[in-house]
Amino acid sequence: MQITLGQASLGAYAIAGCPHLTSLALPPHYLFVSSRVDVGLARKLELALLILVAGFLIACGTEEEAVSPSPSSSAASPQTPAASPTVVATISVGSKPWDVALNPSTNRAYTANEGSNDVSVIDTETNGVVATIAVGQGPSSLEVNVEANRIYVTNAWTDDVSVIDGATNTMRASIPVGQGPWGVAVDPTTNRIYVANSWSNDVSVIDGASESVVATVAAGQHPSSVAVNSRANQLYVTNEQSNDISVIDIDSGSVAATIAVGESPQFVAVNPETNLVYVANAGSNTISVIDGESNAVLATVPVGQGPRGLAVDPGANRAYVVNTWSNDVSLIDIATNTVVGVVPVGRAPWSVTVSSVSGRIYVADTWDSTISLIDGVSR
């Protein structure tokens, strides 16, 4: 097996308070692996690097201190501490949750547990796990079709998507897709599911009715996340290696535009009310704000260390960004594009979602195998 590192880097990180380790050069977020069966291994290697950093901090007696960038890296502006909102509950789930998604209609939350190859089902009224569903190997991301009550889970190791019936908490199908499926998005209006395949550099289009792939669309280099903009009838795909976003016209299935963003873009989210698109750039510690009409970058917002997952709450006029290296969530006022607060969460937070009904925020803490529940803006 041959593994080569990509070109973009998360930068050199100074270990605060450690007299023996002045800096630690970290490899990039993504690894390029020569064999499709090594996709999950690449992600495990990434997690191992995170654990290695934690080990250095523990050895120096600074486990609880943040890892801040050295002057040579891309430094984020200081964030304003937030007294509110706060974490109101911590929910234990399966091993190493990479993603979390909600179905407000059924009061259920779902986590993709990469370490245990299953999905945890959470009752959002009691905050307890009510079911555990075995899926494919290396579940990475998941999304809910609220209208059909179906949950779609990408399995990076087995190159397929597990389809879960939300009413019975059982697997109803396994759909082969491209190589290294990672991000997934659902368009409930058309009953189409879009899967970003990191290693075949394309997007699989699944018909929810037939539960089969009906099209494959080329993307950029190492696509990791996808979002649907129903208002513009477009898809947005983050390409980690090429540091850009592919804008795909849904009708034609062709790339309509390519937008340069920050370093190592991870996740993308759309505000359907304003037609604005938000991209988390893990390598440059920023959020790119894109106009969905002109495809122009309108603003770049500094956040915490290693931003990955993000979610937009139009009702609260907020965007929430999880910062994996600083173990917190940045609260962005989307009217002013400024950080207005920071909420500490568990270790290595990887993804986030927000309830459109309660305003509560759910964060997947990968190291702790928990979900941090934040009391957001009430409706």
N, C-alpha and C positions, 0 to 999 in steps of 0.2 A: 504493500500500500504506500502510495506517495502522497504526501500532504504538502501543499505550498501555501504560503500566506499571501493574502491580498495586499494591495499597495497602500490603501488608506489606513491610518492608525488612530487609535483613541488617544494617542499622545503619551508623554511621560508624566507619571503621577508622583508627586512628593508624598511621602508617608509622614503625616503630621506627628510630631512628638517622638520620633524614632531616631536615636542617635547613631544607629548602625546602618540604617537604610535610608539614604538621602533621596533616592528616586528608584522607581521601578518602571522599566520600559515594557509596555504592554503591547501584545500583538493586536491586530485589528479585530473587530467584532466578528468578522466572517472568515471562514476558512474554506479554501477550495480543495475538494477531495476528488481524486481521480476515479473513484468508483461510486455508483449510486447507492450502494448498500452502506456507505460510510457517512451518510448525511447525519444520522443521529449521533455518530461518534464526534463529528465536528462540533455539534452543539454541546455535547458533553465535555469536550475539550475546553470550550468557552467557559462553561460553568466551573470546570476545574481551575481555570485561571482566576475566576472570581474568588474561589475558595482559597487559592494560593495567596491572594492579596490579604484576605481576612486572616490567614495564618501569620503573615508578616506583622499585621497589626497586633494580633494577640501576643506574639513573641515580644513585641516592644511595649506591651502594657497599654496599648491605645486602641483596644478593640472597638470602643464606642465612638472613637473620633472619626471625623470624615476624612476621606481621601480627596485632597485638593490638587489641582493641576499645578505643575511647575511653571515658571515664567515662559518656558519654551512651548507650552501647549496652549490650546485654545481655552482661555479662561472665561468663565461666565461671570457676569456682574453679580455682586452680592444681592441676595434675595432678602426681602423683608420678612422677619419671623411673623407667624400668624398665631394669634391667640385662639382663633376659631376659624374654621371648623376643626374638629379633633377626631381621633379614632375612638369609636364608641364600642367596638367589639372586634375580637380576633377569632376567626373561624378556622379550625384545623381541617385540612382536606387531604387529598392524596399527595404522593411524593413529587416535589418540584413542579408546582403549577406554573405553566408558561402563559396561560391566558384565562380570562374570565369573561363570561357573557351573561346577559339577563333576558328573561321573558317576563316583563311586568304584568302581563295578562294572567299568568299562572302563578305569580309570586315564586318564581324559581330562578336560581343562578346556577351556572355551570362552569366548571373549571377543567381545563385540559392538563392532565398530570403527566408530564413527560417521564418522570422517574418510575411511575407505577403502571404506565400504559392503560390509564382509565380516565373516566370522567366522574367527578363528584357532583352530585345534585344537591343544591342547598335550598331549603325552605327559607325565603327571605323574611317571613314573619317571625319565625322562631330562631333563625340563624343557625340551624342545625343541618347536618348532612343527612338526607333521607334516602339516598341511594348511591351506589357506585356501579358504574357501567364499564365493562371491559371493552376496549376499542383496539385499534391497530397499534403498531409499535412506533413509539416516539410521537405521541400526540402533541402538536405544537400550537395550534390555534383552533378556535371554534367560534361559530356565529349561529344565531337563532333566526329562523323564519317565524316570526310571531304569528302570522296569519295561518300558517300550516302547522304550527307547533312541532317543527322539525329542528334538530340541532345538527350542524355539519361540522365535523372534526377532521382536520388535516393530520395525517400520520406521515411524518417525514421519513421514517425508516422503511415503511412498506409501500410508499408511493400511492397512497389511496386516501379516500375520504370516507369516514364512517358517518352513516346517517342514523340518527337516534329519533325514535318516536317519543315526543315529550309527554304524551298521555300515559304511556306504559313504561317508560324508562327502559326500553329495549332497543337493540340494534335491528334496523329494518333493511339495511343495505350497506355494501362496501363498494365504492366506485373507484376504479383505477384512474389515475390522472398522470400528470407529468412527473419529473424526477425532483425529489426533495420538496414536496408541497409544504408551504408554510402559511402565509396569510390567506384568509378567506373572507369573503363579503357576500351578503345576500341582498337581492332586490326582490322584496315581497310582492311588488306590483306585477312583475313579469315572471316571478317564480324561477329566476335564474340565480345560480350560485357561481361565484368567480374565485378561482384558486390560483395564487401566485406560486409557481414552481421554481424554487431557487436554483436548482441545478440544471434544468433544461431551458431556463431563461424564457419562460412563456407563461401564459395564463390559460388555464382550462375553464371552459364555460360549460356548466352543468345545467341540464333541464331538470327542474325539481319534480316534474310530473313523471317523466320516464326514468329519472335517476340514472342518467347516462350523460357522457360528455358529447356535446353537439358541435363544439368548435374549440380550436386552439389558436391563441393570439400571441404573436411574438412580443416580448417586452425587452427591457434593458438587461444589464449585467447583474445577475444575482438578485432577482426580485424577491422581496420579503414580505410585503404587505400590499393590500389592495382595498380600495374604497369605492363605493358607488355614489355618483352624483346624479340622482334622478332628474333634478332640475335642468342640468345641462346635457343629460343623456350621455354621460362620459364615465369612464373608469380612471382612477388614479393609482398607479403602481410605483412603489418605491424601489429603486435599484441601488443596492448597497455599494457595489463595486464602482459603478460609473457616476455615483453621486448626483443622481438626477431622478426625475419623475417622468414616467411615460403616461401621456394622456391618450386614452384609447376611446375612439368613437364606438359606442355600443352597436349602432346599426350596421356600420360597415366592417367592424372588427379590425380596423387599421389604426396605427398610431397617428394621432392628429397633431401632437406636439410633444416635445421633450423639454422639460424645465430643469435648469440647473438649480440645485439647492445646496445645503451644507454637506459636511462630510459624513458618510455612512448613514444615509437616511433609513430609518427603521420602520416607523409606523406613519400612517396617513389617516386623517379623519376629515369629514366634510360637514360644514354647517349648512343645511339645506335652506335655511331661512335667509341667509346673507349671501349664499353662493361663494363662500370662502373655504379654502382648503388649508389644512394645517399639517405640517410634516415635522416629525421629531428627528433631529440630526444628532446621532449619538456621538459622532467623532468631533463635532464642533460645539456641543453643548448649547444648541439653539433650537428654536422652532421657526420654520419658514411659514409665512402667511401668504397664500397665493390667491389671486383673484380668479375665480372660476370662469369668468367671462373672457378676460384678456390673457389668461395664463401667465400674468406677470407676478413676480414676487413683490408684495407690497410692504412687507416688514420682516425683520429678523429679530426674534425675541430671545435674549439670553435666559437660560434656566439653570437647573442643577447639573450634576455630573452624570454623563451617560444617559441622556433622555431616550426612552424607548416608547413605551405605550402612551397613548394619549386619547382623550375622549372630549367631545364638545357637548355642552349643555346649553342650548339656546335659551331655555327658560330662565336660567340663572345668569345668562350673559357671561359664562365662564368656560374656560378650557382647562382640563386637568392633565398634567404631564408627570409620569413616573420617571424618577431619576435613579437608575440602577446603582450607580457608584456612591451617591450621597444618601441613599436610603430614605428618600422623601418624595413628596408630591408637590409640584409647583402649581399654584392657582393663578391663572391668567385672566385678567379682565379683557375680554375680546372686543370691547368697545374702544379701549385705549392701547391694546397690545402691550400691556405691562404686567409684571408679576406683582400680585397684591398679597400673597401669602405663601407659606410653606408648611406642610404637614408632615412630620416624621412618621414613617411606617416601619414595616419589617425589613428584613435583609434581602437585598437584591430584588426590589420590586421590578416586575417585568411588563405588566399590562394593567389597564384600568378600564372600567366602564362605569356609567352613571345611569341611575334609574330616572326615566322621564316622568315617573309618577311621584316618587318620594324625594327625588333629588339626592339620594344617598349614593356614595361613591364606593366602588368595590375595587380593591387593589390586590393583585396576585403577588405575594412575597415568595419568590422562588426558593431561597435558602431555607426559609422557615417552614415551608409547606403549609402556608396559611393564607387566608384572605383578611386583609385589613378593611374594616368597614368604617367609613368616614361619614359623619353626619353633615351632609351638604346643605344646600339651600332648599328649605321646605317649600312645598307647593301650596 
